[in-house]
Amino acid sequence: MKPSAPQIRKVLTISCFMVCGMVILMSLYGTLAHFGFGDNFFRHYFSILGLNFICALPLQLLVAGPLTRFLFSRMFPVRTTAPGV
């Protein structure tokens, strides 16, 4: 992605990739912790993967991401000059 791309495009791209990575790894962890590596491992893993993706992506895009950006913009405002200048 180009640095000149719109901010919303950068935010959505980062959020989608972050959700994909987290869902893949955490679904693997949850499947191994709950069911172990048995005969039905892949069936359990892909069903959990689908459910986690359906839940995580809208939650990240609609709730967690905007709330975090709002709170961080209030806690850490962007300064136009360097401190101490």
Beta strands, then each sheet from edge to edge (+ up, - down):
end
